[in-house]
Amino acid sequence: MNKIVQFLKEARSELQKVNWPTKKQTINYTLTVIGISLVLSFFLGGLDFIFEYLLKTFILK
């Protein structure tokens, strides 16, 4: 039981050392991730559309 208490104390101590992002930074990082995800999904969707078209046009006649 003593080891568990010691672990929790050390974990709390380490969490106080963490440099937590501000609310503005968190919003910016979240919007950046969403934006990159959308751009990447459109890019991959476009590639899928192009390859499907090429496959149907030239290979699966």
Backbone torsions as a table, in degrees:
resi	resn	phi	psi	omega
1	MET	NA	-33.6	-178.7
2	ASN	-65.1	-35.7	180.0
3	LYS	-67.6	-36.5	179.5
4	ILE	-65.5	-45.3	179.1
5	VAL	-61.9	-43.4	179.1
6	GLN	-62.3	-42.3	178.7
7	PHE	-61.1	-45.7	-179.2
8	LEU	-63.7	-38.7	177.3
9	LYS	-64.2	-43.6	179.7
10	GLU	-67.5	-38.6	178.7
11	ALA	-63.4	-42.5	178.4
12	ARG	-63.8	-40.9	178.6
13	SER	-62.0	-42.7	179.5
14	GLU	-66.9	-38.5	-180.0
15	LEU	-66.0	-27.9	177.6
16	GLN	-72.7	-19.9	179.3
17	LYS	-84.4	-13.2	-176.2
18	VAL	-69.0	137.2	176.7
19	ASN	-89.5	92.2	-176.4
20	TRP	-74.7	140.7	178.9
21	PRO	-71.0	154.3	177.2
22	THR	-75.5	170.6	179.2
23	LYS	-61.8	-41.2	-179.7
24	LYS	-64.2	-42.7	178.1
25	GLN	-63.5	-41.9	179.5
26	THR	-62.0	-42.8	178.6
27	ILE	-64.8	-44.2	179.4
28	ASN	-61.9	-44.5	179.5
29	TYR	-64.3	-40.4	179.5
30	THR	-64.6	-45.6	178.6
31	LEU	-64.5	-35.4	177.2
32	THR	-63.8	-45.1	179.5
33	VAL	-64.1	-43.4	178.9
34	ILE	-63.5	-43.5	179.7
35	GLY	-62.2	-47.3	179.3
36	ILE	-63.6	-39.5	178.5
37	SER	-62.7	-41.7	178.9
38	LEU	-66.0	-45.0	179.5
39	VAL	-61.2	-44.8	-179.8
40	LEU	-65.4	-38.7	179.7
41	SER	-67.5	-39.4	176.1
42	PHE	-65.5	-40.4	178.2
43	PHE	-61.7	-49.9	-179.8
44	LEU	-66.6	-36.4	175.4
45	GLY	-63.5	-39.6	176.8
46	GLY	-64.3	-43.3	176.6
47	LEU	-61.8	-42.1	178.4
48	ASP	-60.6	-43.4	179.1
49	PHE	-62.8	-44.6	-179.5
50	ILE	-64.1	-47.6	-179.0
51	PHE	-65.6	-36.3	176.8
52	GLU	-64.3	-43.0	178.6
53	TYR	-62.0	-46.9	179.6
54	LEU	-63.2	-40.5	179.9
55	LEU	-63.5	-46.0	-179.7
56	LYS	-68.9	-35.5	-175.1
57	THR	-76.5	-45.8	-170.5
58	PHE	-105.2	-23.3	-173.4
59	ILE	-109.0	-41.6	-174.0
60	LEU	-100.8	43.0	-178.8
61	LYS	-69.2	NA	NA
